[in-house]
């Protein structure tokens, strides 16, 4: 199968191929935030009468909000500790998103009175337990691809051809949002952090301008890279870069305290730097698997299969039964690397070790990571994601060109842009 050359922005985050060989329709996403909507699919926590220990559960609809910043705002407005607010997953800033939130220490009436631009609270009620990270089952996407330079018939036909070519699955790549929507470099920050170079991590977060971000941010980061003058950088960094400005203000007043500067960020965000580097390595491994022609849904000798926390190694003794394992819910995996993660054998294991050796990764780095003082043991992640209920909702044309409306559902942890990149096949600035 032909693998088209992928854009630089995707290669930088470890994605080095397409899964389909069809022609892309081009176009762009998110001309307006409402062109990209995501709805979490979850079961609400059980209701109770508001007795001691209960919390409030509600649906949060947001637009234009970074998830971490919004949680901080909710904590301030409701006067509760940040860790009393729980969500199942972070959602894209440049979209209209709907998700379940639970908060302790408040009443449904207090939540209903929230008045924050860009959010809407729906159906607040008492619940018996908090929402757990990763407990939702999937996400439903409704997306409009705009500015397509094809006829309506051509665009619709190409979309249908690509959807058919996927066979109902996509590679389970981590999309560019995992690394920063317009500045995909959080894995670089994680690279420095894991090596114990805290100053390098701080400077990578503040500097390292990327061609896909707005000009004022790019100029500010360039000035910082050239001067490392925290006070001056604080004057030129756009106010919307809230986290960078926090760090700069801290370093202006506490020169050299790079650990303290990183701790000005939400702990979950600092953890995501490590997760981003794990994701980069996974993308590299999955790219190699696809390029070498190994299947995603069928195991080969050396693979590790996983089902609900259990693990089976595919050996010469059980290879002929491996297909039966897959039929019973076992899935092919590659690692999200950590200090205790098992590696595959055979050809899959060769891929995993070659990527780790090529990046000079030592698994011990993930033990007691600096700043966080936390150990990342690693897990095995399924290499494909099914998409279902996938439909073209409409095709039309306006002054900017042809548009196509799509809807589809993906399981938790899979990225909508990974399916859309197969359809569009263009640079990350268009996503």
C-alpha positions in Angstrom: 0.0 0.0 0.0 1.3 3.4 -1.0 2.4 5.6 2.0 2.3 9.3 1.0 4.9 11.7 2.4 3.5 13.3 5.5 4.0 17.0 6.4 6.8 18.1 8.7 4.5 18.9 11.6 3.4 15.3 11.8 6.9 13.9 11.5 7.9 16.0 14.4 5.4 14.2 16.6 6.4 10.8 15.4 3.7 10.2 12.7 5.5 9.2 9.6 2.9 7.7 7.3 -0.7 7.5 6.3 -2.8 4.3 6.7 -4.7 4.8 3.4 -3.4 5.5 -0.1 -6.4 7.5 -1.3 -6.1 11.1 -2.4 -6.8 13.7 0.2 -9.6 16.3 -0.2 -7.5 19.1 1.5 -9.5 21.9 3.0 -9.3 23.0 6.6 -11.0 22.4 10.0 -12.3 24.8 12.6 -13.0 27.9 10.5 -15.2 28.5 13.4 -15.2 26.5 16.7 -18.7 25.2 16.0 -17.2 23.5 12.9 -15.7 20.9 15.3 -17.8 19.5 18.2 -17.0 16.7 20.5 -19.5 15.0 22.9 -18.2 12.7 25.6 -20.1 9.4 25.8 -20.4 8.4 29.5 -22.7 7.1 32.2 -23.4 9.8 34.8 -22.4 9.0 38.4 -25.4 7.8 40.4 -27.7 10.3 42.1 -28.1 10.8 45.8 -29.9 13.2 48.1 -26.9 15.4 49.0 -25.7 13.6 52.1 -22.2 14.1 53.6 -19.5 13.0 51.1 -21.6 13.6 48.0 -20.8 15.9 45.1 -22.5 17.6 42.2 -22.5 16.2 38.7 -23.3 18.3 35.6 -22.7 18.6 31.8 -20.2 21.2 30.9 -20.4 22.7 27.4 -17.4 24.9 26.6 -15.9 26.8 23.6 -12.5 28.5 23.4 -11.3 27.3 26.8 -8.1 25.4 27.7 -9.3 22.7 30.0 -6.7 23.3 32.7 -7.4 27.1 32.8 -11.2 26.5 33.0 -10.8 24.1 35.9 -8.8 26.8 37.8 -11.5 29.3 37.0 -14.3 27.0 38.3 -12.3 26.4 41.5 -12.0 30.2 42.0 -15.6 30.9 41.2 -16.9 28.2 43.5 -14.2 28.7 46.2 -13.2 25.0 46.3 -9.7 23.3 46.0 -8.8 22.5 42.4 -8.5 18.8 43.2 -12.1 18.7 44.3 -13.1 19.1 40.6 -13.0 15.9 38.5 -13.3 15.2 34.8 -12.9 12.1 32.7 -10.7 13.7 30.0 -9.4 17.0 28.6 -11.1 18.4 25.6 -9.9 20.5 22.7 -9.8 24.3 23.2 -10.6 25.1 19.5 -14.0 23.3 19.5 -17.4 23.1 21.1 -17.1 20.3 23.6 -19.5 18.6 26.0 -18.3 16.5 29.0 -19.2 15.3 32.5 -17.8 17.2 35.5 -18.2 16.4 39.2 -17.4 18.9 42.0 -17.3 18.3 45.8 -18.2 21.0 48.4 -20.9 22.8 46.4 -24.6 22.5 45.8 -26.4 22.1 42.5 -27.8 25.6 43.0 -24.3 27.1 43.3 -23.2 25.4 40.1 -26.3 26.5 38.2 -25.5 30.1 39.0 -22.1 30.0 37.3 -21.7 32.8 34.7 -18.5 32.4 32.8 -18.1 33.5 29.2 -17.7 30.5 26.8 -19.3 27.9 29.0 -22.8 26.5 29.7 -23.8 24.3 32.7 -26.5 21.8 32.2 -28.5 19.6 34.6 -26.5 20.0 37.8 -27.6 17.5 40.5 -26.3 15.6 43.5 -24.2 12.5 42.7 -22.9 9.6 44.8 -19.3 9.6 43.6 -16.8 11.6 41.6 -16.0 11.2 37.9 -12.8 9.2 37.4 -10.1 10.1 34.8 -10.6 8.0 31.7 -14.0 6.5 32.7 -15.9 7.7 29.6 -16.3 5.1 26.9 -15.8 7.3 23.8 -16.4 10.5 22.0 -18.9 11.5 19.3 -17.5 14.0 16.7 -19.4 16.3 14.4 -17.0 18.0 12.0 -17.2 20.3 9.0 -14.3 20.3 6.6 -14.3 23.7 4.7 -12.4 25.4 1.9 -12.1 22.3 -0.2 -10.9 23.1 -3.8 -12.8 20.3 -5.5 -16.3 19.9 -6.9 -18.9 18.7 -4.5 -19.1 15.3 -6.2 -15.4 14.9 -6.2 -15.1 15.8 -2.5 -17.9 13.4 -1.5 -16.5 10.6 -3.6 -13.0 10.9 -2.1 -14.3 11.0 1.4 -16.3 7.8 0.8 -13.2 6.1 -0.8 -11.0 7.0 2.2 -13.6 5.8 4.7 -13.9 2.5 2.8 -10.1 2.2 2.6 -9.8 2.4 6.4 -11.8 -0.8 6.8 -13.5 0.7 9.8 -10.2 1.2 11.8 -7.5 3.8 12.1 -4.0 3.6 13.5 -4.3 4.6 17.2 -1.8 7.5 16.8 -1.8 10.3 19.3 -3.0 13.4 17.4 -1.2 16.7 17.4 -3.5 18.0 20.1 -1.6 15.7 22.5 1.5 17.8 21.8 0.0 21.3 21.6 -2.6 22.3 19.1 -0.7 25.0 17.3 2.7 24.4 18.8 3.4 20.7 19.0 6.4 20.6 21.3 5.3 19.4 24.7 7.1 16.1 24.1 10.3 18.1 23.8 9.6 19.6 27.2 9.1 16.1 28.5 12.3 15.0 26.9 14.3 17.5 29.0 12.2 16.8 32.1 12.9 13.1 32.0 16.6 13.6 31.6 16.6 15.9 34.7 17.4 19.0 32.7 14.8 21.3 34.4 16.2 24.5 32.9 16.1 22.9 29.5 12.4 22.0 30.1 11.5 25.5 31.1 13.3 27.1 28.2 11.7 24.7 25.7 8.3 25.6 27.1 8.9 29.3 26.9 11.0 29.4 23.7 11.2 27.1 20.7 8.9 29.1 18.3 7.0 27.0 15.8 5.9 28.2 12.4 2.2 27.2 13.0 1.6 29.5 16.0 0.5 33.2 15.6 3.1 35.8 14.7 3.0 37.7 18.0 3.7 34.5 20.0 6.4 33.4 17.6 8.2 36.8 17.9 8.0 36.7 21.7 9.5 33.2 21.9 12.2 34.2 19.5 13.1 37.2 21.7 13.2 34.9 24.7 15.5 32.4 22.9 17.8 35.2 22.0 18.0 36.9 25.3 16.7 34.6 28.1 15.7 37.9 29.8 12.6 36.9 31.9 11.5 40.5 32.7 11.7 41.6 29.1 10.0 38.5 27.8 7.2 39.1 30.3 6.6 42.5 28.6 6.3 41.0 25.1 4.5 37.7 25.7 0.9 38.0 24.7 -1.5 38.0 27.6 -3.4 35.0 26.3 -0.2 32.8 27.0 -1.2 32.6 30.6 1.1 29.7 31.7 4.2 31.2 30.0 3.6 34.5 31.7 3.2 32.8 35.1 6.6 31.2 34.7 8.2 34.3 33.4 6.9 36.4 36.3 8.2 33.7 38.8 11.6 33.5 37.2 11.9 37.3 37.1 11.4 37.3 40.9 13.2 34.0 41.6 16.1 33.7 39.1 17.4 30.2 38.7 14.5 28.4 40.5 13.4 26.3 37.5 11.7 23.7 39.6 9.5 26.4 41.2 8.8 27.8 37.7 7.4 24.5 36.5 5.4 24.2 39.7 3.6 27.3 38.7 1.8 25.2 36.1 -1.0 22.8 37.0 0.4 19.4 38.1 -1.7 17.7 35.4 -0.1 19.8 32.7 3.4 19.0 33.9 2.5 15.3 33.9 1.2 15.7 30.3 4.8 16.7 29.3 5.9 13.2 30.2 2.8 11.7 28.6 3.6 13.6 25.4 7.0 12.1 25.2 5.6 8.6 25.8 3.1 9.4 23.0 5.8 10.5 20.6 7.7 7.2 21.1 4.4 5.2 20.6 3.7 7.1 17.4 7.2 6.3 16.1 6.7 2.6 16.9 3.3 2.5 15.3 4.6 4.3 12.2 7.3 1.6 11.8 4.8 -1.2 12.2 2.7 0.2 9.4 5.6 1.0 7.1 6.9 -2.6 7.5 3.6 -4.0 6.5 2.6 -5.7 9.8 -1.1 -5.9 10.5 -2.8 -3.8 13.2 -5.7 -6.1 14.1 -3.9 -9.5 13.7 -1.0 -10.6 15.9 2.3 -11.7 14.6 5.1 -13.7 16.3 6.5 -11.6 19.3 3.5 -9.4 19.8 2.0 -8.7 23.2 -1.8 -9.0 23.4 -3.7 -7.3 26.1 -7.3 -7.6 27.5 -8.6 -5.8 30.6 -5.1 -5.6 32.2 -4.1 -9.2 31.3 -1.2 -9.9 28.9 -0.3 -12.7 26.6 2.9 -13.0 24.6 2.5 -14.5 21.1 5.1 -17.3 20.7 5.7 -20.1 18.2 3.7 -22.3 20.5 0.5 -20.3 20.5 0.8 -18.4 17.2 -1.8 -20.6 15.5 -4.3 -19.8 18.2 -3.6 -16.0 18.3 -6.5 -15.2 16.0 -8.8 -16.9 18.5 -7.5 -14.6 21.2 -8.3 -11.6 19.1 -11.8 -12.9 18.6 -12.2 -13.0 22.4 -11.3 -9.4 22.9 -7.5 -9.5 23.0 -5.8 -6.6 21.1 -2.3 -6.0 19.6 -0.3 -3.4 21.4 2.9 -1.3 21.5 4.1 0.4 24.7 3.5 3.7 26.3 7.0 3.5 27.7 7.7 3.5 31.4 10.2 2.0 33.9 8.3 -1.3 34.2 6.6 -1.7 30.8 7.2 -5.1 29.1 8.6 -5.0 25.6 7.6 -7.3 22.8 9.8 -9.9 21.1 10.4 -10.8 17.5 9.8 -8.2 14.8 7.5 -6.1 17.0 10.1 -6.1 19.8 12.8 -5.1 17.3 10.7 -2.1 16.3 10.3 -1.1 20.0 13.9 -1.4 20.8 15.1 0.3 17.7 13.0 3.4 18.5 14.1 3.5 22.1 17.8 3.1 21.1 17.4 5.7 18.3 16.1 8.2 20.9 18.7 7.1 23.5 15.9 6.4 26.0 16.6 4.7 29.3 13.6 3.2 31.0 14.9 4.2 34.4 14.2 7.9 33.5 10.6 7.2 34.2 11.2 6.3 37.8 10.7 9.2 40.2 10.5 11.9 37.5 11.9 15.3 38.7 9.5 18.1 39.7 6.6 15.6 39.9 8.4 13.1 42.1 6.2 10.5 40.5 6.9 7.2 38.8 5.6 6.3 35.3 5.5 2.6 35.0 4.1 2.5 31.5 1.3 0.5 29.8 0.7 -1.3 26.6 -1.7 0.6 24.2 -3.8 -0.9 21.4 -2.4 -0.1 18.0 -5.7 0.6 16.3 -9.0 2.3 17.0 -12.3 1.4 15.4 -14.6 4.2 14.1 -18.3 3.6 13.9 -21.6 5.3 13.1 -19.5 7.2 10.5 -21.6 9.2 8.1 -21.5 12.1 5.7 -24.2 14.5 6.9 -24.0 16.9 4.1 -22.0 18.4 1.2 -22.3 22.0 0.1 -20.5 25.0 -1.3 -20.1 28.6 -0.1 -17.8 31.6 -0.9 -14.8 29.8 0.5 -15.2 26.5 -1.5 -16.8 23.2 -0.9 -17.6 21.8 2.5 -18.3 18.4 3.9 -20.1 17.6 7.2 -19.1 14.4 8.9 -20.0 12.5 12.1 -18.3 9.5 13.7 -17.6 7.9 17.0 -14.3 6.8 18.4 -13.4 5.0 21.6 -11.9 6.8 24.6 -8.3 7.9 23.9 -8.5 7.9 20.1 -8.1 11.2 18.2 -10.6 12.5 15.7 -7.9 14.3 13.8 -6.3 10.9 13.1 -9.3 9.9 11.0 -9.6 13.3 9.5 -5.9 13.4 8.5 -6.5 10.3 6.4 -9.4 12.1 4.6 -7.7 15.5 4.2 -4.0 14.7 3.9 -2.6 18.2 4.5 -0.5 20.2 6.9 -1.3 20.4 10.6 -2.0 24.1 10.2 -5.2 23.0 8.4 -6.4 20.9 11.4 
